[in-house]
């Protein structure tokens, strides 16, 4: 009888100890899951502000999953939808010198491993990237690629040169006649230069995009601060201030570039007609001199 009582006490002790271990393990797992959710919640927002939309999308998927708190899920799912709308998708089309499509080409982006190009769109972060295109029998092409935020299924055509074409000499002219450049006619205007205005316009456009992006991010952060007041973290407040500062800087840069483009267009009159020097200007003087001798 005593033996049975002792065995019962042992079994009860083992059962109690096992239950305690299970509870402690479950609690530790829950705490670890909550920490992962919070870390993904913060990382997703920071990566988005930095322009790394691909990484931000993965973090927001984590904190928007069923293992995270419901309030956190709503924020992360909403941010994930916004990131997906901004995340560019690009279709690279590789062609040969004869404009024929090349199948079996590959691309390596920013030093990452090469991946095949099979006609499907690639998700890429907005901004400038360094891409290397390769195809058997063709010279590799290393070129910068600029991706605009929000573009969807945008085609980018790339032309590769066959290795057999690299060693060929350039075609010789059909005759030995040398073309002599003609002087412009008196009073003719020089062509207007569009390089400066176009570059300034591009900077102005980028400034506008930056103003819209950082302004939207700051507004979203300010709304989040309204919800968490007065328990908002200092980092959240600093992030909103930083976004507003970047929005103002982007606006200032865009306006300055736009004004610069307008000034360049106004000041560039295509040259002053009637002041050409050289053979065009000297021709009338020569004729006059000959006329004096002749008469």
LOLUM-584558 format. One record per residue (C-alpha): residue number from 1; x, y, z; residue in one letter. Coordinates in Angstrom, 1 decimal, padded with zeros to 4 digits. Layout:
N
(atom NUM; (X; Y; Z); "a")
...
***
This chain:
295
(atom 1; (000.0; 000.0; 000.0); "x")
(atom 2; (002.8; 002.4; 000.9); "x")
(atom 3; (004.5; 001.5; -002.4); "x")
(atom 4; (001.5; 002.4; -004.4); "x")
(atom 5; (001.1; 005.7; -002.5); "x")
(atom 6; (004.8; 006.5; -003.2); "x")
(atom 7; (004.4; 005.6; -006.9); "x")
(atom 8; (001.4; 007.9; -007.1); "x")
(atom 9; (003.3; 010.8; -005.5); "x")
(atom 10; (006.1; 010.3; -008.0); "x")
(atom 11; (003.7; 010.2; -010.9); "x")
(atom 12; (002.0; 013.4; -009.7); "x")
(atom 13; (005.4; 015.1; -009.3); "x")
(atom 14; (006.4; 014.1; -012.8); "x")
(atom 15; (003.1; 015.3; -014.2); "x")
(atom 16; (003.3; 018.6; -012.4); "x")
(atom 17; (006.9; 019.1; -013.5); "x")
(atom 18; (006.1; 018.4; -017.1); "x")
(atom 19; (003.2; 020.8; -017.1); "x")
(atom 20; (005.4; 023.5; -015.6); "x")
(atom 21; (008.0; 022.9; -018.3); "x")
(atom 22; (005.4; 023.1; -021.0); "x")
(atom 23; (004.0; 026.3; -019.6); "x")
(atom 24; (007.4; 027.9; -019.3); "x")
(atom 25; (008.3; 026.8; -022.9); "x")
(atom 26; (005.0; 028.2; -024.2); "x")
(atom 27; (005.5; 031.5; -022.4); "x")
(atom 28; (009.1; 031.8; -023.7); "x")
(atom 29; (007.9; 031.0; -027.3); "x")
(atom 30; (005.2; 033.6; -027.0); "x")
(atom 31; (007.6; 036.2; -025.7); "x")
(atom 32; (010.0; 035.4; -028.5); "x")
(atom 33; (007.2; 035.7; -031.1); "x")
(atom 34; (006.1; 039.0; -029.7); "x")
(atom 35; (009.7; 040.3; -029.9); "x")
(atom 36; (010.0; 039.2; -033.5); "x")
(atom 37; (006.7; 040.9; -034.4); "x")
(atom 38; (007.8; 044.1; -032.8); "x")
(atom 39; (011.2; 044.0; -034.5); "x")
(atom 40; (009.6; 043.3; -037.9); "x")
(atom 41; (007.1; 046.2; -037.2); "x")
(atom 42; (010.0; 048.6; -036.7); "x")
(atom 43; (012.3; 047.3; -039.4); "x")
(atom 44; (009.5; 047.4; -042.0); "x")
(atom 45; (009.0; 051.1; -041.4); "x")
(atom 46; (012.7; 052.0; -041.4); "x")
(atom 47; (013.5; 050.0; -044.5); "x")
(atom 48; (010.6; 051.6; -046.3); "x")
(atom 49; (011.9; 055.1; -045.4); "x")
(atom 50; (015.3; 054.1; -046.7); "x")
(atom 51; (013.9; 053.0; -050.1); "x")
(atom 52; (014.5; 049.3; -049.6); "x")
(atom 53; (011.0; 048.3; -050.5); "x")
(atom 54; (011.9; 044.6; -051.2); "x")
(atom 55; (013.2; 044.1; -047.6); "x")
(atom 56; (010.4; 046.2; -046.1); "x")
(atom 57; (007.8; 044.0; -047.9); "x")
(atom 58; (009.2; 040.9; -046.2); "x")
(atom 59; (009.2; 042.5; -042.7); "x")
(atom 60; (005.7; 043.8; -043.1); "x")
(atom 61; (004.5; 040.3; -044.1); "x")
(atom 62; (005.9; 039.0; -040.9); "x")
(atom 63; (004.3; 041.5; -038.6); "x")
(atom 64; (001.1; 041.3; -040.6); "x")
(atom 65; (000.7; 037.6; -040.0); "x")
(atom 66; (-001.6; 035.8; -037.6); "x")
(atom 67; (001.1; 035.3; -035.0); "x")
(atom 68; (001.3; 039.0; -034.2); "x")
(atom 69; (-001.2; 041.2; -032.3); "x")
(atom 70; (-004.3; 042.3; -034.2); "x")
(atom 71; (-003.6; 046.0; -034.0); "x")
(atom 72; (-000.1; 045.4; -035.4); "x")
(atom 73; (-001.5; 043.2; -038.2); "x")
(atom 74; (-003.7; 046.0; -039.4); "x")
(atom 75; (-000.9; 048.5; -039.6); "x")
(atom 76; (001.5; 046.1; -041.3); "x")
(atom 77; (-001.1; 044.9; -043.8); "x")
(atom 78; (-002.0; 048.4; -044.8); "x")
(atom 79; (001.7; 049.4; -045.1); "x")
(atom 80; (002.4; 046.2; -047.1); "x")
(atom 81; (-000.3; 047.2; -049.6); "x")
(atom 82; (001.2; 050.7; -050.0); "x")
(atom 83; (004.7; 049.2; -050.5); "x")
(atom 84; (003.4; 046.8; -053.2); "x")
(atom 85; (001.9; 049.8; -055.1); "x")
(atom 86; (005.2; 051.6; -054.9); "x")
(atom 87; (007.4; 048.6; -055.7); "x")
(atom 88; (008.5; 048.7; -059.4); "x")
(atom 89; (008.2; 045.7; -061.7); "x")
(atom 90; (010.5; 045.7; -064.7); "x")
(atom 91; (010.7; 043.5; -067.8); "x")
(atom 92; (014.1; 043.4; -069.4); "x")
(atom 93; (014.2; 042.5; -073.1); "x")
(atom 94; (017.6; 041.5; -074.5); "x")
(atom 95; (018.2; 041.8; -078.2); "x")
(atom 96; (021.0; 041.3; -080.7); "x")
(atom 97; (022.4; 043.8; -083.1); "x")
(atom 98; (019.7; 042.7; -085.7); "x")
(atom 99; (017.0; 043.6; -083.1); "x")
(atom 100; (016.1; 039.9; -082.7); "x")
(atom 101; (015.2; 038.8; -079.2); "x")
(atom 102; (017.8; 036.7; -077.4); "x")
(atom 103; (016.5; 033.8; -075.2); "x")
(atom 104; (018.8; 032.4; -072.5); "x")
(atom 105; (020.1; 035.8; -071.3); "x")
(atom 106; (020.8; 036.5; -067.6); "x")
(atom 107; (021.1; 039.6; -065.4); "x")
(atom 108; (023.1; 040.2; -062.2); "x")
(atom 109; (021.9; 043.2; -060.2); "x")
(atom 110; (024.2; 045.1; -057.8); "x")
(atom 111; (026.6; 042.3; -057.5); "x")
(atom 112; (024.0; 039.6; -056.7); "x")
(atom 113; (024.0; 036.2; -058.3); "x")
(atom 114; (022.9; 036.1; -061.9); "x")
(atom 115; (019.3; 035.1; -062.6); "x")
(atom 116; (017.8; 034.1; -066.0); "x")
(atom 117; (015.6; 036.5; -068.0); "x")
(atom 118; (012.6; 034.5; -069.2); "x")
(atom 119; (010.2; 037.4; -070.0); "x")
(atom 120; (008.8; 037.6; -066.5); "x")
(atom 121; (008.8; 040.9; -064.6); "x")
(atom 122; (011.4; 041.5; -061.8); "x")
(atom 123; (010.6; 043.4; -058.6); "x")
(atom 124; (013.4; 046.0; -058.0); "x")
(atom 125; (013.9; 048.8; -055.5); "x")
(atom 126; (013.5; 052.3; -057.0); "x")
(atom 127; (016.7; 054.2; -057.8); "x")
(atom 128; (019.9; 053.5; -059.7); "x")
(atom 129; (021.3; 050.0; -060.0); "x")
(atom 130; (024.3; 048.4; -061.7); "x")
(atom 131; (023.2; 045.6; -064.0); "x")
(atom 132; (025.4; 043.1; -065.9); "x")
(atom 133; (023.7; 041.3; -068.9); "x")
(atom 134; (025.2; 038.2; -070.3); "x")
(atom 135; (024.4; 035.7; -073.1); "x")
(atom 136; (026.5; 032.9; -074.6); "x")
(atom 137; (028.3; 034.2; -077.7); "x")
(atom 138; (027.8; 037.9; -076.8); "x")
(atom 139; (030.0; 040.4; -075.0); "x")
(atom 140; (028.7; 041.1; -071.4); "x")
(atom 141; (027.1; 044.5; -071.0); "x")
(atom 142; (027.7; 046.3; -067.7); "x")
(atom 143; (025.4; 049.3; -067.4); "x")
(atom 144; (023.6; 051.5; -064.9); "x")
(atom 145; (019.8; 051.0; -064.8); "x")
(atom 146; (017.5; 053.7; -063.3); "x")
(atom 147; (014.2; 052.4; -061.9); "x")
(atom 148; (011.3; 054.8; -061.1); "x")
(atom 149; (009.1; 054.2; -058.1); "x")
(atom 150; (005.7; 052.9; -058.9); "x")
(atom 151; (006.4; 051.8; -062.5); "x")
(atom 152; (004.7; 048.5; -063.3); "x")
(atom 153; (005.7; 046.1; -066.1); "x")
(atom 154; (007.9; 048.8; -067.6); "x")
(atom 155; (010.0; 047.4; -070.5); "x")
(atom 156; (013.7; 048.0; -070.6); "x")
(atom 157; (015.4; 047.1; -073.9); "x")
(atom 158; (019.0; 046.0; -073.9); "x")
(atom 159; (021.2; 045.4; -077.0); "x")
(atom 160; (024.2; 043.0; -076.9); "x")
(atom 161; (027.0; 042.8; -079.4); "x")
(atom 162; (028.1; 039.4; -080.7); "x")
(atom 163; (031.7; 038.4; -080.0); "x")
(atom 164; (032.1; 037.8; -083.7); "x")
(atom 165; (031.3; 041.4; -084.4); "x")
(atom 166; (033.9; 042.9; -082.0); "x")
(atom 167; (037.0; 042.2; -084.1); "x")
(atom 168; (035.6; 043.4; -087.4); "x")
(atom 169; (037.1; 046.6; -088.8); "x")
(atom 170; (034.9; 049.6; -089.4); "x")
(atom 171; (033.5; 050.0; -092.9); "x")
(atom 172; (035.6; 052.3; -095.1); "x")
(atom 173; (034.0; 055.2; -096.9); "x")
(atom 174; (032.9; 054.4; -100.5); "x")
(atom 175; (035.3; 057.0; -102.0); "x")
(atom 176; (038.3; 059.0; -101.0); "x")
(atom 177; (036.5; 062.3; -101.2); "x")
(atom 178; (036.7; 064.3; -098.0); "x")
(atom 179; (033.7; 066.2; -096.8); "x")
(atom 180; (034.6; 069.8; -095.9); "x")
(atom 181; (032.3; 071.3; -093.3); "x")
(atom 182; (030.5; 074.4; -094.6); "x")
(atom 183; (030.5; 077.6; -092.7); "x")
(atom 184; (027.0; 078.7; -091.5); "x")
(atom 185; (025.3; 081.3; -093.6); "x")
(atom 186; (025.6; 084.9; -092.4); "x")
(atom 187; (023.0; 085.7; -089.8); "x")
(atom 188; (022.2; 082.0; -089.1); "x")
(atom 189; (021.5; 081.0; -085.5); "x")
(atom 190; (023.4; 078.2; -083.8); "x")
(atom 191; (021.2; 075.3; -082.5); "x")
(atom 192; (019.9; 075.7; -079.0); "x")
(atom 193; (021.4; 073.5; -076.4); "x")
(atom 194; (018.8; 071.4; -074.4); "x")
(atom 195; (021.2; 069.5; -072.2); "x")
(atom 196; (021.2; 072.0; -069.3); "x")
(atom 197; (017.4; 072.6; -069.2); "x")
(atom 198; (016.7; 068.8; -069.5); "x")
(atom 199; (019.1; 068.0; -066.6); "x")
(atom 200; (017.6; 070.8; -064.5); "x")
(atom 201; (014.1; 069.6; -065.3); "x")
(atom 202; (015.0; 066.0; -064.3); "x")
(atom 203; (016.3; 067.3; -061.0); "x")
(atom 204; (013.1; 069.3; -060.5); "x")
(atom 205; (011.0; 066.2; -061.2); "x")
(atom 206; (013.1; 064.2; -058.7); "x")
(atom 207; (012.5; 067.0; -056.1); "x")
(atom 208; (008.8; 066.8; -056.7); "x")
(atom 209; (008.8; 063.0; -056.3); "x")
(atom 210; (010.9; 063.3; -053.1); "x")
(atom 211; (008.5; 066.0; -051.7); "x")
(atom 212; (005.5; 063.8; -052.4); "x")
(atom 213; (007.1; 060.7; -050.9); "x")
(atom 214; (008.5; 062.2; -047.7); "x")
(atom 215; (005.4; 064.4; -047.3); "x")
(atom 216; (003.2; 061.3; -047.5); "x")
(atom 217; (005.4; 059.4; -045.1); "x")
(atom 218; (005.5; 062.3; -042.6); "x")
(atom 219; (001.7; 062.6; -042.7); "x")
(atom 220; (001.3; 058.9; -042.1); "x")
(atom 221; (003.8; 059.1; -039.2); "x")
(atom 222; (001.9; 062.1; -037.7); "x")
(atom 223; (-001.3; 060.1; -037.8); "x")
(atom 224; (000.4; 057.2; -036.0); "x")
(atom 225; (001.6; 059.7; -033.4); "x")
(atom 226; (-001.9; 060.8; -032.8); "x")
(atom 227; (-002.9; 057.3; -032.1); "x")
(atom 228; (-000.1; 056.5; -029.7); "x")
(atom 229; (000.0; 059.9; -027.8); "x")
(atom 230; (001.2; 060.3; -025.1); "x")
(atom 231; (003.1; 057.0; -025.2); "x")
(atom 232; (004.9; 057.5; -028.5); "x")
(atom 233; (008.6; 056.7; -028.6); "x")
(atom 234; (011.1; 059.5; -029.2); "x")
(atom 235; (012.3; 057.6; -032.3); "x")
(atom 236; (008.8; 057.8; -033.8); "x")
(atom 237; (008.7; 061.6; -033.2); "x")
(atom 238; (012.2; 062.0; -034.7); "x")
(atom 239; (011.2; 060.0; -037.7); "x")
(atom 240; (008.2; 062.3; -038.4); "x")
(atom 241; (010.4; 065.4; -038.0); "x")
(atom 242; (013.0; 063.9; -040.4); "x")
(atom 243; (010.4; 063.2; -043.0); "x")
(atom 244; (009.1; 066.7; -042.9); "x")
(atom 245; (012.6; 068.1; -043.2); "x")
(atom 246; (013.3; 065.9; -046.2); "x")
(atom 247; (010.0; 066.9; -047.8); "x")
(atom 248; (010.9; 070.6; -047.4); "x")
(atom 249; (014.4; 070.1; -048.8); "x")
(atom 250; (013.1; 068.1; -051.8); "x")
(atom 251; (010.6; 070.9; -052.5); "x")
(atom 252; (013.3; 073.6; -052.3); "x")
(atom 253; (015.6; 071.6; -054.6); "x")
(atom 254; (012.8; 071.0; -057.1); "x")
(atom 255; (011.8; 074.7; -057.2); "x")
(atom 256; (015.4; 075.8; -057.6); "x")
(atom 257; (016.0; 073.4; -060.4); "x")
(atom 258; (012.8; 074.5; -062.1); "x")
(atom 259; (013.9; 078.1; -061.9); "x")
(atom 260; (017.3; 077.2; -063.2); "x")
(atom 261; (015.8; 075.4; -066.2); "x")
(atom 262; (013.7; 078.5; -067.0); "x")
(atom 263; (016.7; 080.8; -066.8); "x")
(atom 264; (018.8; 078.6; -069.0); "x")
(atom 265; (016.0; 078.6; -071.7); "x")
(atom 266; (015.7; 082.4; -071.4); "x")
(atom 267; (019.4; 083.2; -071.6); "x")
(atom 268; (020.3; 080.7; -074.3); "x")
(atom 269; (019.4; 082.6; -077.5); "x")
(atom 270; (021.1; 080.2; -079.8); "x")
(atom 271; (024.0; 082.5; -080.6); "x")
(atom 272; (024.1; 086.1; -081.8); "x")
(atom 273; (023.4; 086.2; -085.5); "x")
(atom 274; (025.5; 088.3; -087.8); "x")
(atom 275; (028.7; 087.9; -085.7); "x")
(atom 276; (030.1; 084.8; -087.4); "x")
(atom 277; (033.8; 084.9; -088.0); "x")
(atom 278; (036.0; 082.9; -090.2); "x")
(atom 279; (035.5; 082.0; -093.8); "x")
(atom 280; (031.8; 083.1; -093.8); "x")
(atom 281; (032.7; 086.6; -092.6); "x")
(atom 282; (035.8; 086.9; -094.7); "x")
(atom 283; (034.2; 086.0; -098.0); "x")
(atom 284; (032.5; 089.4; -098.6); "x")
(atom 285; (035.8; 091.2; -097.7); "x")
(atom 286; (037.8; 089.1; -100.1); "x")
(atom 287; (035.3; 089.7; -102.9); "x")
(atom 288; (035.5; 093.4; -102.2); "x")
(atom 289; (039.3; 093.3; -102.3); "x")
(atom 290; (039.2; 091.4; -105.6); "x")
(atom 291; (036.8; 094.0; -107.0); "x")
(atom 292; (039.2; 096.8; -106.2); "x")
(atom 293; (042.0; 095.0; -108.0); "x")
(atom 294; (039.7; 094.2; -110.9); "x")
(atom 295; (038.6; 097.7; -111.4); "x")
***
